[in-house]
Amino acid sequence: MTNNINTKIIVSREAGVLFDSTIISDFISLNNYKYIDFVISSGIGSAGNTSVSIQGRNGNDGTAKSVSCRYKQDGMWTNVIISKSVSIGGTAGNCDNHVFRITADDLADDEFDQVAIKTTAVSNSSVPGCIIAICYEPRYTE
């Protein structure tokens, strides 16, 4: 799906009970985009923590490796070296969105051209949620 503000939105995981197993999204090429945001949203349910990492690889057959990225919380960006523990679930009004960003230049510094998001399983979680990937500033129209 594309829109008129030069972005591409990819649904990495559909809404539903999501966090009860390890998640690794499809790898997305950043050859055409300046940066990508992975957005994790969770709904009402027993709160828990999942460890999130951004995985890079070179080509379809490359070996995945955790790469550094940026994380947005309360309007502030911080650097994440390998992984970040985030809270999912909770009561109405206390659920959160988590945004992880990596730029094509940062990914290229590690000699990777594809990126995915990985989360660890939250034991017995029934928390609903979804993960989307938003690619920004294409170099050419797809």
N, C-alpha and C positions, 0 to 999 in steps of 0.2 A: 504494500500500500504506500503510495506517495501522496504528498500534499503540496501546496503552493509555497511553502516556506523553505524549500530545498532540504527536506529531510526524507528519510525512509524509515518507516516503522515496521518492525518485525516482531510478531508474537512468538516468543521463545517457549513459553509454557502457558497453556490455557488456564483459565480460572477454574478452581476446584480445590479439593484437598491436595496440597502440593508438597509440603515440607516433610512428609513422613519417610522419604527416601532421598538418597543423594541425587542431585540434579547436575547435569552438565548439558548446557545448551548446544545447539548446532554451532559449528565454527562459522564466523562471518568474516568475509574478506574486507579489509579496510583499504584496498588498493584505490578505490574510487572516492573514499570519504575522508574528511579531515579528522573527525572524531566520532566516538560512539558512546552513548549512555545506556547502561543496563539499569532498568528500574525494577526493583522488587517491591511488590505491594502485598500486604497480608491483611486478613480480615479478623473478625472476632473469633476467639478461641483461646485455649490454654496457652499462655505465653511460653516461649522457649527461645533458645539461641541457636543460630546456625552460623557456621563459619563460611565466609564468602571469599572466593579468590577469582581473579581474572587469569585465564589461561591463554597463552599465545602459542602459535606454531607456525612453521614455514611450509606452505603448500599443504595439499590434502593428505600427504603421507608423513608430514613432520611430527615430531614428538612434542606433546603438549608440556608446557612449563609455566608455573606461576610467574606473573609479571607485575611490576608495580603499577598503580593506578591512583586515581583520586576518588575520594568519597565525600558526598555532600550530606551534611546534617545541620539542621537549624540554620540554613542559608550560608553555611561556611564550608569551604573545601579544605580537606586535609589529605595528606599523602598516605597511601597504604603500601607498605613494602611487599608483603607476601599475601596476607589474608586479614580479614576483619570480621569479628564476631558481631552479629546484629540480632536484635530482638524481633521475633515475629509473633503475631497474635496479640492477645490482650482483650480488654473490655472495649465496648463501644466508645469511640472518641479517643482511644489511646493507641490504636493501631497506627502503623507508620509506613512511609515509603522510604526506600533506601536507593540512592543513586550512586552508581560506580561509573567513572569515566576514564577512557584511555584514548589518547590521540594516535593517529597513524604514525606521526613522527616518533613518539615514545615507543610504539610497537616496533618500528623499523630499527630503532637503536639497539633492540635485542635481536635483530635480524629475523623478525616474524612478520607475516602479512595477514594472518587470520587470528581472530580472537573469539573466546567463548567465556561464559560465566559458569562457575561451579559452586554449589552449596552442599554442605554436609547434611545428613539426615537428622531430624529432630525426633527422637524416640516417641512413638505413639502419638504423633501430632495429628490433629484433625483440623488444623488451621487452613482455611482457604486462602488462596492468593494467586498471583500471576507474575510472570516475568516478561517484560518487553525490552526490546533493543531498539534504540533510535539512532540512526546514522545521520550525521549532519554534514552540510556543505559539500555536495558532490562536485567532482572535477568535471564530469560530463553527465548528460542525461541518460538514464537507463531505459 
